[in-house]
Amino acid sequence: MMSPAERLIYMANQIARNFEAQGPATAAQATADHIALFWDPRMRAHILEILAAGGDGLSPLAAEAVRLLHARQGAARAG
């Protein structure tokens, strides 16, 4: 059985893999969009914590998407 963190990592990687054919920049944006739209706030907060702790297990594309998500949230708070 997967831990909650492992499950989120699996899900983020799976989403990123589905968008991978669109090219790295577009796929990272699309993955971040998907997470922002469809994950509940606790899930988003947890994946950000995973990235902050080193992002072990996240694919490079999923990690980039989470970085974009983090940047968006920071910009929203600053705005």
N, CA, C and O of each residue as an XYZ file, in Angstrom:
316
protein
N       0.838     -1.180      0.000
C       0.000      0.000      0.000
C       0.888      1.251      0.000
O       1.897      1.306      0.703
N       0.502      2.245     -0.791
C       1.281      3.484     -0.904
C       0.940      4.435      0.232
O      -0.197      4.505      0.697
N       1.965      5.165      0.664
C       1.726      6.242      1.625
C       1.048      7.394      0.878
O       1.066      7.430     -0.352
N       0.450      8.339      1.619
C      -0.143      9.498      0.933
C       0.866     10.252      0.056
O       0.526     10.686     -1.044
N       2.084     10.405      0.532
C       3.113     11.099     -0.260
C       3.437     10.324     -1.531
O       3.530     10.906     -2.613
N       3.609      9.008     -1.398
C       3.901      8.184     -2.571
C       2.759      8.250     -3.587
O       2.994      8.260     -4.796
N       1.535      8.293     -3.094
C       0.376      8.356     -3.981
C       0.359      9.674     -4.766
O       0.087      9.683     -5.966
N       0.652     10.789     -4.074
C       0.690     12.090     -4.756
C       1.808     12.142     -5.785
O       1.626     12.670     -6.882
N       2.958     11.596     -5.432
C       4.083     11.555     -6.371
C       3.698     10.733     -7.599
O       3.939     11.147     -8.733
N       3.105      9.575     -7.364
C       2.647      8.725     -8.467
C       1.671      9.478     -9.375
O       1.801      9.457    -10.599
N       0.693     10.142     -8.754
C      -0.314     10.872     -9.522
C       0.312     12.014    -10.323
O      -0.004     12.183    -11.501
N       1.194     12.797     -9.703
C       1.843     13.909    -10.402
C       2.664     13.395    -11.583
O       2.625     13.969    -12.671
N       3.402     12.315    -11.363
C       4.203     11.741    -12.446
C       3.325     11.229    -13.582
O       3.667     11.384    -14.754
N       2.196     10.622    -13.236
C       1.276     10.099    -14.244
C       0.670     11.236    -15.078
O       0.576     11.128    -16.301
N       0.267     12.304    -14.427
C      -0.283     13.464    -15.136
C       0.776     14.036    -16.075
O       0.499     14.307    -17.244
N       1.993     14.218    -15.553
C       3.082     14.758    -16.376
C       3.348     13.862    -17.584
O       3.549     14.348    -18.697
N       3.346     12.567    -17.355
C       3.592     11.623    -18.457
C       2.507     11.750    -19.531
O       2.802     11.617    -20.719
N       1.271     12.003    -19.135
C       0.187     12.153    -20.112
C       0.359     13.389    -20.991
O      -0.081     13.394    -22.141
N       0.991     14.428    -20.467
C       1.193     15.661    -21.236
C       2.565     15.722    -21.916
O       2.839     16.659    -22.666
N       3.415     14.748    -21.666
C       4.808     14.760    -22.114
C       4.973     15.002    -23.619
O       5.915     15.682    -24.026
N       4.090     14.469    -24.438
C       4.214     14.595    -25.893
C       4.067     16.034    -26.375
O       4.422     16.342    -27.513
N       3.549     16.920    -25.523
C       3.367     18.317    -25.908
C       4.663     19.124    -25.825
O       4.681     20.303    -26.179
N       5.741     18.502    -25.364
C       7.011     19.202    -25.202
C       7.145     19.671    -23.757
O       6.143     19.891    -23.077
N       8.379     19.824    -23.290
C       8.616     20.082    -21.867
C       7.914     21.317    -21.299
O       7.279     21.227    -20.248
N       8.012     22.446    -21.958
C       7.436     23.680    -21.409
C       5.911     23.602    -21.354
O       5.306     23.931    -20.334
N       5.300     23.173    -22.438
C       3.845     23.061    -22.493
C       3.349     21.992    -21.535
O       2.337     22.175    -20.859
N       4.061     20.877    -21.479
C       3.661     19.780    -20.591
C       3.740     20.196    -19.124
O       2.864     19.841    -18.335
N       4.764     20.933    -18.756
C       4.885     21.397    -17.369
C       3.740     22.348    -17.020
O       3.166     22.259    -15.935
N       3.412     23.248    -17.929
C       2.297     24.176    -17.713
C       0.976     23.413    -17.601
O       0.167     23.692    -16.716
N       0.762     22.461    -18.490
C      -0.492     21.690    -18.492
C      -0.612     20.854    -17.217
O      -1.702     20.719    -16.662
N       0.496     20.299    -16.760
C       0.490     19.514    -15.519
C       0.173     20.409    -14.335
O      -0.638     20.050    -13.482
N       0.805     21.569    -14.278
C       0.528     22.528    -13.200
C      -0.934     22.968    -13.244
O      -1.579     23.079    -12.202
N      -1.456     23.216    -14.436
C      -2.863     23.598    -14.591
C      -3.786     22.507    -14.053
O      -4.744     22.787    -13.332
N      -3.485     21.271    -14.412
C      -4.311     20.149    -13.970
C      -4.317     20.037    -12.445
O      -5.371     19.878    -11.830
N      -3.140     20.122    -11.848
C      -3.042     20.033    -10.387
C      -3.801     21.188     -9.743
O      -4.520     20.988     -8.764
N      -3.649     22.387    -10.282
C      -4.330     23.566     -9.727
C      -5.854     23.422     -9.828
O      -6.578     23.833     -8.921
N      -6.331     22.847    -10.914
C      -7.777     22.750    -11.138
C      -8.443     21.573    -10.430
O      -9.576     21.692     -9.963
N      -7.756     20.451    -10.349
C      -8.424     19.224     -9.927
C      -7.982     18.654     -8.579
O      -8.653     17.775     -8.038
N      -6.884     19.129     -8.036
C      -6.453     18.632     -6.728
C      -7.003     19.545     -5.646
O      -7.086     20.759     -5.830
N      -7.379     18.958     -4.521
C      -7.875     19.808     -3.439
C      -6.695     20.526     -2.768
O      -5.548     20.107     -2.923
N      -6.968     21.593     -2.033
C      -5.889     22.403     -1.455
C      -4.910     21.615     -0.584
O      -3.716     21.914     -0.574
N      -5.398     20.617      0.144
C      -4.486     19.806      0.976
C      -3.525     18.998      0.120
O      -2.351     18.860      0.463
N      -4.015     18.463     -0.995
C      -3.150     17.704     -1.897
C      -2.090     18.618     -2.502
O      -0.916     18.256     -2.579
N      -2.513     19.808     -2.930
C      -1.549     20.767     -3.506
C      -0.507     21.164     -2.464
O       0.682     21.227     -2.774
N      -0.935     21.429     -1.250
C       0.009     21.807     -0.195
C       0.996     20.675      0.073
O       2.185     20.916      0.282
N       0.502     19.454      0.067
C       1.383     18.320      0.344
C       2.409     18.115     -0.770
O       3.569     17.829     -0.476
N       2.022     18.251     -2.027
C       2.984     18.075     -3.118
C       4.021     19.192     -3.095
O       5.176     18.966     -3.458
N       3.626     20.394     -2.674
C       4.601     21.483     -2.524
C       5.590     21.160     -1.417
O       6.779     21.453     -1.544
N       5.114     20.559     -0.330
C       6.006     20.141      0.759
C       6.979     19.072      0.289
O       8.154     19.088      0.656
N       6.492     18.150     -0.518
C       7.348     17.094     -1.066
C       8.462     17.711     -1.909
O       9.624     17.321     -1.788
N       8.112     18.666     -2.754
C       9.132     19.336     -3.566
C      10.120     20.086     -2.691
O      11.326     20.031     -2.933
N       9.626     20.788     -1.674
C      10.499     21.546     -0.775
C      11.468     20.636     -0.027
O      12.568     21.055      0.333
N      11.058     19.394      0.204
C      11.906     18.428      0.903
C      12.864     17.708     -0.047
O      13.561     16.781      0.366
N      12.904     18.122     -1.300
C      13.830     17.533     -2.262
C      13.155     16.920     -3.471
O      13.800     16.693     -4.495
N      11.866     16.649     -3.364
C      11.131     16.131     -4.514
C      11.476     14.718     -4.920
O      11.257     14.330     -6.068
N      12.021     13.929     -3.980
C      12.393     12.552     -4.312
C      11.207     11.803     -4.901
O      10.119     11.795     -4.326
N      11.422     11.181     -6.035
C      10.400     10.392     -6.701
C       9.669     11.130     -7.801
O       9.089     10.501     -8.687
N       9.684     12.457     -7.764
C       9.030     13.222     -8.832
C       9.885     13.174    -10.092
O      11.105     13.330    -10.031
N       9.247     12.960    -11.218
C       9.976     13.030    -12.484
C      10.402     14.485    -12.694
O       9.811     15.388    -12.102
N      11.413     14.724    -13.521
C      11.819     16.110    -13.773
C      10.660     16.981    -14.272
O      10.553     18.146    -13.888
N       9.806     16.429    -15.115
C       8.679     17.188    -15.635
C       7.653     17.487    -14.535
O       7.146     18.606    -14.455
N       7.350     16.515    -13.701
C       6.413     16.739    -12.596
C       6.990     17.736    -11.600
O       6.268     18.592    -11.089
N       8.287     17.632    -11.322
C       8.921     18.580    -10.409
C       8.847     19.999    -10.959
O       8.601     20.942    -10.207
N       9.057     20.159    -12.256
C       8.952     21.487    -12.871
C       7.527     22.011    -12.766
O       7.319     23.197    -12.510
N       6.554     21.145    -12.961
C       5.145     21.555    -12.838
C       4.849     22.029    -11.415
O       4.155     23.029    -11.232
N       5.358     21.338    -10.426
C       5.123     21.735     -9.033
C       5.839     23.056     -8.739
O       5.322     23.891     -7.997
N       7.027     23.243     -9.321
C       7.719     24.541     -9.170
C       6.874     25.666     -9.772
O       6.754     26.737     -9.179
N       6.296     25.428    -10.936
C       5.417     26.426    -11.562
C       4.205     26.709    -10.678
O       3.806     27.861    -10.513
N       3.632     25.665    -10.119
C       2.492     25.813     -9.227
C       2.878     26.678     -8.011
O       2.124     27.557     -7.594
N       4.035     26.414     -7.473
C       4.532     27.189     -6.321
C       4.719     28.656     -6.704
O       4.338     29.556     -5.955
N       5.303     28.884     -7.865
C       5.522     30.267     -8.329
C       4.195     30.990     -8.528
O       4.072     32.164     -8.181
N       3.204     30.301     -9.082
C       1.889     30.899     -9.279
C       1.253     31.287     -7.954
O       0.682     32.369     -7.824
N       1.353     30.411     -6.983
C       0.755     30.682     -5.677
C       1.457     31.856     -5.006
O       0.810     32.678     -4.358
N       2.773     31.939     -5.157
C       3.510     33.069     -4.610
C       3.111     34.367     -5.282
O       2.972     35.399     -4.625
N       2.925     34.314     -6.600
C       2.529     35.522     -7.339
C       1.107     35.946     -6.941
O       0.818     37.139     -6.852
N       0.234     34.981     -6.705
C      -1.143     35.285     -6.316
C      -1.175     35.955     -4.942
O      -1.975     36.860     -4.702
N      -0.302     35.505     -4.049
C      -0.242     36.104     -2.713
C       0.328     37.516     -2.766
O      -0.101     38.400     -2.024
N       1.309     37.716     -3.662
C       1.967     39.020     -3.773
C       1.059     40.037     -4.471
O       1.167     41.238     -4.226
N       0.171     39.556     -5.334
C      -0.677     40.416     -6.151
C      -1.783     40.957     -5.373
O      -2.602     41.707     -5.904
